[in-house]
Amino acid sequence: MDYRTTGQNKTGDGESKGKGIKQLKGIHWIFFILLIFPLGCTNENSPLPRARSDDHPDQESWGVTIILTDEGIERARVRSGHLEKYNKRKFIMLDENVTVDFFDRFEKHISKLTSLKAEVNQASNDMRAIGNVVVVSDSGITLYTDTLIWDSKKEKMSTDDPIMLTTEKDDTLYGIGFESDSDLQNWKVIKPSGVTNRSVK
């Protein structure tokens, strides 16, 4: 596994733990498990846990970059300005300018996801991107929505929210609900509501 990170960490008691990979090793391993080794059987319909206002993170980190590998092959690169980890609730919050780059099994870049924040449920092994979610594939397809679930087992994206999708032919589709793989090549709008051949400006 190849892990690299920048930024400063601290534990829940406020003590600064300095910079570098050593303090974030556990978090990197968590993300590696989410991508490659999901643990046990989970309820696919179980909701993602939400951080409560009275919660205090057990670990925080700033300027995080996490590289996820599968048998030495880079599959995703996650960046966020801030990370909070809640051990008891098995919950991770990325709450500042989240960016996820996805790669295929040949380490070719296939798409990029951006959102205001993201939540990771370590129990169900799902990630939810939240707020101004945009996914752009290298083939020229762009998805716009409010929230998006990434299934780490199947490497699939889905949402029940309204979506707008622009294709490589500059068609724009609208609807509610969406499913796709990570490269936006095999996608489906659950409830289509319209289409136009005008591209988004």
N, C-alpha and C positions, 0 to 999 in steps of 0.2 A: 504494500500500500504506500502511496505517496501522499503525504499530508503537508500542506504548507498553510501558514496563517500569519496575519499581521494584526496588531492591535494590542490593547491592554486588557487584562482580566482582573476580576476581583470576586471573592466569595461572598456569600450572603451576609457575613458579619462585617463587610465593608473593607476587609484587609486586602490591600493591593497585592497581586501575585505576579506582577511584572509582565514581560512579553515573551512570546514564543510558543512553540508547539507543545511543550511539556504540560502546561496548565490546561490546554484544550484537547488533550489526547482523548479523554473520555467522550467529549462531544463529537469529535471526528469519528470515533468508533460507533457512536449512536447513528450517525448519518450513514456510515458504511453498512450497518445492519439494516437500516431502512431500505437501502437500495438493493443489497445483495442477499441478506440473510434475514427475512422477516421471521419473527419468533412466534411459534405456536399458532393456534386457531383463534380468530377474532371474528366478531360480529361486523360484517361489512357495513351495516346500517347504523352502527354506534356513532354518536356524534363526537366531534372533536372537542376535547375539554377546553374551556375558556379560562384565562387567568382572571382571578377576582381582584377587586381593588385592594383587598386586605392581604393579598399574597405578596410574599417577598421572595425574589429569586435566590436560589442556592448558589448560582454562579452567573456572572455577567461577563461579556466580552465586547470590545468595540473594534470596528474595522475588520470584520471577520471574512476570511476567504477559506472555504472548505473544498477540497478536491476529493471526489468520490471515485474509487476505482473498483473494477471487477477483474480479478486475476491480473492485476497490473495495468489494465486498460482503463483510461479515464472515461467515465460515463456522464458525469455531471460536475459542474463547478458552481458552488453557491457563494454569493457575496451578500453581505448585509452590514449596514453601519452599526448595528447593535444587536446583541443576542442575549436572551435571558433563559436560564435553564431552571426548571422546577422538578427536583428529584422525586418528591413524594407523589406528585400527580403525574409524573412521567410526561411532562409537557415542556416544549421548547417554543419560545416566541422570538421571531426575527421581526423587528419592528421599525426598521429604517432602510428604505430604498433597497428592496430585495431584488437580486438578479440571479437567475439560474440559467446557465448554458448547458445544453444537452448535447451528447455525442453518441454516435453509433458504435458498434462493436469494432470498427476499424479506426476509432478515435477521430472520425470526421464530424465536424460541427454540424448539427442538424436544425437546432432551433434555440431561441432565447426567450425566456419568460421574465417579465418585470412586474413588480407590484409594490404597493406601499408597505405591506408587511406580509408575514406568513406564519402559520401555526403548524407545529408538528406534534402529532399524537403518537407517543412511543408505544402505546398499547395496541392501536389499530394499524400503526405503520403508515399513516396517511399524512400528507401535507396539504394545507389549505392556503392558497394565495388569496389575499384580500386587498381590495381597493385599487382601482385603475389597473386592472390586470390586462396585460398585453402579451400575446405570444406571437412571435414572428419566426416563421420557418425559413430556412435557407432557400427553399424552393419558391418563395414569394407569397406565401399565404399568411394572413394576419388575423388573429382572433382578438376581439375586444369583449370584456365582460367585467362583472363586479367581483366575483369570487370564482375560484377554480380549484378542484381537488386533483391532486396527483397521486395515483395508486402506484406505490413503489413496487409491488409484486408484479403487476402487469405492465408497468411503465405506461399507464394510460392517463389521460386527462379527461375531466368531466365537470359539468356544472348544471345546475337547475335554473340558473338565472337567465335573463335576456342576454342575447349575444348579437354581435355584428361580426361578420366574417368577410374579408376581402380575398378573392382568389388570385392566382397568378395571371388570370385573364382579365383582371380588373372588374370582375363582377362583385357586387356587394350583396350578401345574404343576411337576413334578419330572422330571428326566431327565439324560442325559449327552450333551453336545454341543449347540451352539446356533449359529444363524446369523440375522442380521437386518441391516436397514439402520439408519442412525443414529438414526432417530426411533422405532424399535421398532414400526413399523406392519406390516411384512412380515417376520415371524419364523418360525423353524422349530426345534423341538426334535428333535435327531437320533435319540435313543433315549429316548422318553418312558417314565417308570417309574411315574407316578401322578398323580392330580389330586384336589383337594379344593376345596370351595366355601367354606372358611374363610379369611378374610383373615389376613395376617401381622400380628401385634401388635408 
